[in-house]
Amino acid sequence: MRTLAFALTLGLVLTQIACQSEVDVASAPPTGQIADIAGTYEVSGLTVVTTTGDERQISGTMILAQEGDRYSATFNLGTMYPIKGGGVVKAEVIGRGGGRVTDSALLGNARTQIVASTVPGIDPGFAFIKRDIGTSIVSSTSAIIQPDGSITVEIANQPEEGAEYIPTHTTLNGIRVAKETAR
């Protein structure tokens, strides 16, 4: 069942990516040894609304690919998202990003969308459940790969120009659960 939900979500992500313009990436030049970051990371953390301090838990999977000093990221995270009129619904935060790897730091940008279930209490990835596709969000990202291979990510989220979204700041911590191998 979870595999089906993942497949449906992946299809939605790929469709969304195809419809979006290319992600801008950080232009910081490399300054030293480049860390090996490629792999799958399980992450969790907190999203804080910058104007009110309201918090919500967030967790999921982030996949990093690397080519030299460049990286690309795709992610699928879950959270409880507040809705107009009060209350919260299960939502997935999906997107992609990219940037530069310098030493053990990653600097870049990402584009994100929130996919929320329209049925209270039901996972938005569940087959045949009507979903609400939210506003496009643009983010500045920075991350550090720790010596033990874990990752800490800081994300500043803003609405895409002309969109409605209250700015947030997300902090994620995670571990690499699978390392990408050379092909």
C-alpha positions in Angstrom: 0.0 0.0 0.0 2.8 2.4 0.9 4.6 1.5 -2.4 1.4 2.5 -4.3 1.2 5.8 -2.5 4.9 6.4 -3.2 4.5 5.6 -6.9 1.5 8.0 -7.2 3.4 10.7 -5.3 6.4 10.2 -7.5 4.2 10.5 -10.6 2.8 13.8 -9.2 6.3 15.1 -8.5 7.5 14.3 -12.0 4.5 15.9 -13.5 5.0 19.0 -11.4 8.7 19.2 -12.3 8.0 18.9 -16.0 5.7 22.0 -15.7 8.1 24.2 -13.7 11.0 26.2 -15.0 14.6 25.3 -14.2 15.6 25.8 -10.6 18.2 28.6 -10.1 21.3 27.5 -8.2 23.8 29.2 -5.9 26.9 30.6 -7.7 29.4 30.3 -4.8 32.7 29.0 -6.2 34.2 25.8 -4.7 36.9 26.5 -2.1 38.2 23.1 -1.1 37.6 19.4 -0.8 34.2 18.3 -2.1 32.3 15.9 0.2 30.6 12.8 -1.2 26.9 13.5 -0.5 25.0 11.3 -3.0 22.4 9.1 -1.5 19.0 8.8 0.2 18.5 10.6 3.6 15.7 10.2 6.1 15.1 13.6 7.6 12.9 15.2 10.3 12.5 18.5 11.8 10.4 21.6 12.4 8.8 24.2 10.1 8.2 27.6 11.9 6.0 30.3 10.5 8.3 33.4 10.7 5.5 35.9 11.5 3.7 34.0 14.3 6.2 31.4 15.6 3.6 28.6 14.9 5.4 25.3 14.5 4.7 22.0 12.7 6.6 18.7 12.6 7.9 17.6 9.2 9.7 14.4 8.1 10.4 12.3 5.1 12.9 11.4 2.4 15.5 13.5 0.6 17.5 12.2 -2.3 20.8 13.9 -3.3 22.6 13.3 -6.5 26.0 14.7 -7.2 28.1 15.5 -10.2 31.4 17.1 -9.3 30.7 20.2 -7.2 27.0 20.4 -8.2 24.1 18.6 -6.5 20.5 18.1 -7.2 17.9 17.2 -4.6 14.4 15.7 -4.7 12.3 15.4 -1.6 9.0 14.1 -0.3 8.2 15.2 3.2 5.0 14.8 5.3 3.4 17.3 7.7 0.1 18.4 9.2 -0.8 21.6 7.3 -3.1 24.3 8.6 -6.2 25.1 6.5 -8.3 28.2 6.1 -11.1 28.3 8.7 -9.0 26.3 11.2 -7.9 22.8 11.6 -5.1 20.8 9.9 -4.9 18.2 7.1 -2.2 15.6 6.2 0.0 17.1 3.5 3.1 16.2 1.5 5.7 18.7 0.8 7.3 17.7 -2.6 9.9 19.4 -4.7 13.4 19.6 -6.1 16.4 21.8 -5.8 20.0 22.1 -6.6 23.2 24.0 -6.0 26.9 23.7 -5.2 28.8 21.5 -2.9 31.8 23.2 -1.2 33.8 21.3 1.4 30.9 19.7 3.4 28.4 22.5 2.7 25.6 22.6 0.2 24.2 26.0 -0.9 21.3 26.2 -3.3 17.6 26.9 -4.0 14.5 24.7 -4.3 11.0 24.8 -5.6 8.3 23.2 -3.5 4.6 22.5 -3.6 2.3 21.3 -0.8 -0.1 18.5 -1.7 -2.9 18.2 0.8 -5.6 15.6 1.2 -9.2 17.0 0.9 -10.4 14.2 3.1 -9.6 14.8 6.8 -7.2 12.2 8.3 -6.4 10.5 5.0 -2.9 10.5 3.5 -2.7 12.7 0.4 -0.8 9.9 -1.4 -3.6 7.4 -0.9 -5.0 6.1 -4.3 -8.0 8.0 -5.7 -8.2 10.5 -2.9 -8.8 14.1 -4.2 -5.9 16.3 -3.5 -5.4 20.1 -3.2 -2.2 21.2 -5.0 -0.9 24.3 -3.1 1.1 27.3 -3.9 4.5 27.2 -5.4 7.1 28.0 -2.8 10.7 29.1 -3.5 13.4 28.4 -1.0 17.0 29.2 -0.2 18.7 26.2 1.2 21.9 25.5 3.1 23.1 22.2 4.5 26.1 20.7 6.3 27.2 17.1 6.0 28.5 16.2 9.4 31.7 14.0 9.8 29.5 11.0 10.8 27.5 11.4 7.5 24.4 12.9 9.0 23.0 16.1 7.5 21.6 19.4 8.9 19.5 21.5 6.5 18.2 25.1 6.9 15.5 26.2 4.5 14.0 29.7 4.1 10.6 29.5 2.3 8.9 32.3 0.5 5.9 32.3 -1.9 6.6 32.3 -5.6 5.9 35.8 -7.0 2.2 36.5 -7.1 1.4 33.5 -4.9 -0.1 33.4 -1.4 2.1 31.7 1.3 3.2 32.9 4.7 7.0 32.7 4.9 8.4 29.9 7.0 11.8 28.5 8.1 12.4 24.8 8.2 15.2 23.0 10.0 15.8 19.3 9.1 18.2 16.8 10.6 18.8 13.3 9.1 20.9 10.4 8.3 22.0 8.8 5.0 20.2 5.5 4.8 21.5 4.5 1.3 24.6 5.7 -0.5 24.5 6.1 -4.2 27.1 3.9 -6.0 28.9 4.7 -9.2 27.2 3.5 -12.3 
